[in-house]
Amino acid sequence: MISQVTRNFLVGGRFANRPPLLYLEMKSNLGLPNRRSIRLPNYDYSQNGCYFVTICVKDRECLLGEIEGGVMQVNRAGSIVADGLQWLARRYPTVDLDEWLIMPNHIHAIILII
């Protein structure tokens, strides 16, 4: 599961309007590792475009399923995540879910915001 701080940031909670730098400072205040930002320096991330998103399960626990014979087998939690991703595209007409993949402890998605 993602932390409440991360969940609020991603879904527009009380941290959504803060600049990314403040978010990184908040993370370091929580004792988490401080990483180099991979954001483009002058890119406006609020504009329409294609975004590659990765969301990891808290503590990287394998809660979404397992890989058997080279094939990902999602469990109930993985199915809930898949339903949630598909719900985004149905709920918001300006969001198109291009490609997505569920792994045992994280998800990848290419989301087009139009």
C-alpha positions in Angstrom: 0.0 0.0 0.0 1.2 3.5 -0.6 1.7 5.8 2.3 -1.0 8.4 3.2 1.4 11.2 2.4 2.0 9.7 -1.1 -1.7 8.9 -1.6 -2.6 12.5 -0.7 0.0 13.9 -3.1 -1.0 11.6 -6.0 -4.8 12.0 -5.7 -4.9 15.7 -5.0 -5.1 15.7 -1.3 -3.6 18.4 1.0 -0.1 18.1 -0.5 -1.2 18.3 -4.2 -0.6 22.0 -4.6 2.8 22.1 -3.0 5.8 22.2 -5.3 7.8 18.9 -5.8 10.8 20.3 -3.9 8.6 20.7 -0.7 7.4 17.2 -1.2 11.0 15.9 -1.3 11.8 17.9 1.8 8.8 16.4 3.5 10.0 12.9 2.6 13.5 13.5 4.0 11.9 14.8 7.2 10.2 11.4 7.5 13.6 9.6 7.5 13.2 8.4 3.9 16.1 8.4 1.5 16.6 11.6 -0.5 16.8 10.9 -4.2 17.8 13.0 -7.2 14.7 14.3 -9.0 14.1 12.8 -12.5 11.8 15.7 -13.4 12.7 17.8 -16.4 13.8 21.2 -15.0 11.5 23.5 -17.0 8.7 21.2 -17.9 5.1 22.1 -16.8 3.8 18.8 -15.5 0.3 20.3 -15.2 -0.1 20.4 -19.0 -1.6 17.7 -21.2 0.7 14.9 -22.2 1.8 11.4 -21.8 3.0 10.4 -18.4 4.8 7.2 -17.3 3.8 6.5 -13.7 5.2 3.9 -11.3 3.6 3.2 -7.9 5.2 0.9 -5.4 3.6 -1.0 -2.6 4.7 0.1 0.9 8.0 -1.6 1.9 7.9 -3.2 -1.6 5.9 -6.1 -0.2 4.6 -8.5 -2.9 0.9 -8.0 -2.3 -0.5 -7.8 -5.8 0.2 -11.3 -7.0 3.1 -13.5 -8.0 5.0 -14.6 -11.1 4.4 -18.2 -12.0 6.2 -19.6 -15.1 7.2 -16.2 -16.3 3.5 -14.9 -16.2 2.1 -12.5 -13.6 -0.8 -13.9 -11.7 -2.7 -11.2 -10.0 -4.4 -11.9 -6.7 -7.5 -10.1 -5.3 -5.5 -7.0 -4.4 -4.0 -6.9 -7.9 -7.4 -7.2 -9.4 -8.6 -4.2 -7.3 -5.6 -2.2 -8.5 -6.5 -3.2 -12.1 -10.1 -2.1 -11.6 -8.9 1.2 -10.1 -6.7 1.9 -13.1 -9.5 1.2 -15.6 -11.9 3.3 -13.4 -9.7 6.3 -14.0 -10.2 6.2 -17.7 -13.9 5.7 -17.4 -14.4 8.4 -14.7 -12.4 11.1 -16.4 -13.0 11.8 -20.1 -9.6 13.6 -20.3 -7.7 10.6 -19.1 -6.7 7.8 -21.4 -5.0 4.7 -20.0 -2.6 3.7 -22.8 -0.6 0.7 -21.4 -0.3 -0.6 -17.9 1.3 -3.5 -16.1 0.9 -4.9 -12.6 3.9 -6.5 -10.9 4.0 -8.3 -7.5 5.0 -5.1 -5.7 4.4 -2.2 -8.1 2.5 -1.0 -11.1 3.6 0.8 -14.3 1.1 2.8 -16.3 1.3 5.2 -19.3 -1.4 7.7 -18.8 -2.4 10.2 -21.5 -4.0 13.4 -20.2 -5.8 15.1 -23.1 
